[in-house]
Amino acid sequence: MTRLLSIEEVLPLRALVLRDGKLKPEECYNEGDDHPETFHTGYLHPQGVIGIATFMIEDYPSISGVGFRLRGMAVHPEFQGTGIGRAVLQLGYQELLTRNIDYLWCNARKIAFPFYEKEGFTYLSEEFDIPGIGPHKAMYRNLK
Ligand SMILES: CC(C)(COP(=O)(O)OP(=O)(O)OC[C@H]1O[C@@H](n2cnc3c(N)ncnc32)[C@H](O)[C@@H]1OP(=O)(O)O)[C@@H](O)C(=O)NCCC(=O)NCCS
């Protein structure tokens, strides 16, 4: 089941999947996580939260319209490849449509390029490195 989550519900999975368990959940806050426009979607399983995504108001410089940025997209390793990531994004798209948002963008990790391509995202940038995390490209998807 998908639903909106609080940041406190998001942080443990963010730490486990996106920081390899090397940081404590409380060390995994991103700037903007508690901005009033920010929302978090998640997938609830009997064993807990197994999918997360965070959506923040932020334009990408070269795209017109009102943009949101996707951050912290992660699925528990035992459940990857079973449709959880897609479900968490779908709830985000629904919420963004109610807010009349034009597009969603993200800095995608190279390992996740095929996932975002399947979700209809296209590339916005050349590959660039985020120190300590690895190669990325900016990608986006129109919502209208
Ligand atoms: C990337 C991630 C969020 C995708 O979530 P997921 O639940 O595993 O993906 P889904 O099962 O919803 O996949 C949706 C589609 O993308 C495909 N897909 C997902 N990950 C893929 C990959 N690494 N390579 C190829 N295809 C992939 C699935 O096969 C599926 O395709 P289908 O429609 O043909 O069945 C998840 O694997 C993850 O957390 N990875 C580690 C952290 C990470 O890289 N996060 C992204 C940071 S930018």
The ligand as an ORCA input file, in Angstrom:
! r2SCAN-3c Opt
* xyz 0 1
  C      16.200      2.362     -8.599
  C      15.084      1.857     -7.699
  C      14.495      3.007     -6.902
  C      13.979      1.263     -8.610
  O      12.906      0.788     -7.809
  P      12.368     -0.698     -8.026
  O      11.244     -0.940     -7.118
  O      13.526     -1.638     -7.931
  O      11.866     -0.621     -9.534
  P      10.487     -1.236    -10.152
  O      10.406     -2.677     -9.761
  O       9.347     -0.369     -9.805
  O      10.851     -1.123    -11.691
  C      10.088     -0.460    -12.687
  C      10.665     -0.859    -14.027
  O      12.043     -0.459    -14.100
  C      12.872     -1.596    -14.321
  N      14.104     -1.442    -13.545
  C      14.201     -1.051    -12.251
  N      15.500     -1.006    -11.883
  C      16.212     -1.386    -12.975
  C      17.603     -1.539    -13.229
  N      18.534     -1.265    -12.308
  N      17.979     -1.970    -14.474
  C      17.061     -2.239    -15.423
  N      15.726     -2.085    -15.234
  C      15.323     -1.661    -14.026
  C      12.064     -2.779    -13.830
  O      12.473     -3.990    -14.449
  C      10.661     -2.377    -14.254
  O      10.503     -2.593    -15.625
  P       9.191     -3.330    -16.272
  O       8.131     -2.280    -16.314
  O       9.635     -3.738    -17.632
  O       8.839     -4.446    -15.368
  C      15.551      0.744     -6.721
  O      16.035     -0.348     -7.443
  C      16.624      1.216     -5.740
  O      16.310      1.666     -4.643
  N      17.917      1.105     -6.109
  C      19.005      1.485     -5.215
  C      19.002      2.951     -4.861
  C      18.989      3.861     -6.079
  O      19.768      3.710     -7.006
  N      18.061      4.831     -6.041
  C      17.929      5.824     -7.101
  C      18.745      7.021     -6.759
  S      18.695      8.245     -8.075
*
